[in-house]
Amino acid sequence: MNILSEQSFEIKNIVSRSDKFSAHKFQEVLMESARQFKDYMINNGETIITTTKAVEIVDSEQILDVEILLPVSYRIPCNEPFVFKEKIKIVNALYVREDDITKLQDTMNYMNKYILDNKLQPITSAYLVQSKQDNKMITDIYIGINPNVL
């Protein structure tokens, strides 16, 4: 697996929803959000970005603090719990492409080990940009890294 450093990612016109969900509920909300904005989304709704900011255990259940980012073609009005963001931009990021969704956790573990081994300081959570290419789901992963050498 090849990790690229000093990469960047920028995308304009995003519908965003941040909240805390169980893993099961997160999948439901993700799919419902994509359905709700499908007519506005780029690539026919085939591109979805997610980031998990924190994970906690509540009553023996894993609760994810996540943000769902849906790229849309142009500025659209949004109602709660959604907000519109002009753009997101991540610079000085580590980047990996994973084309096997079943290996996603292994890829994340590999990136985290790389960060620790190289004494890097992440300044963003991992942003997973999922899209379909040739009827196959691929995931581009970006983690913003502090450019300072401390």
PyMOL commands that set and color helices and strands:
alter all, ss='L'
color gray80, all
select helices_A, chain A and resi 23-37+42-45+101-117
alter helices_A, ss='H'
color red, helices_A
select strands_A, chain A and resi 4-22+48-58+61-71+83-98+122-133+136-145
alter strands_A, ss='S'
color yellow, strands_A
deselect
rebuild
show_as cartoon
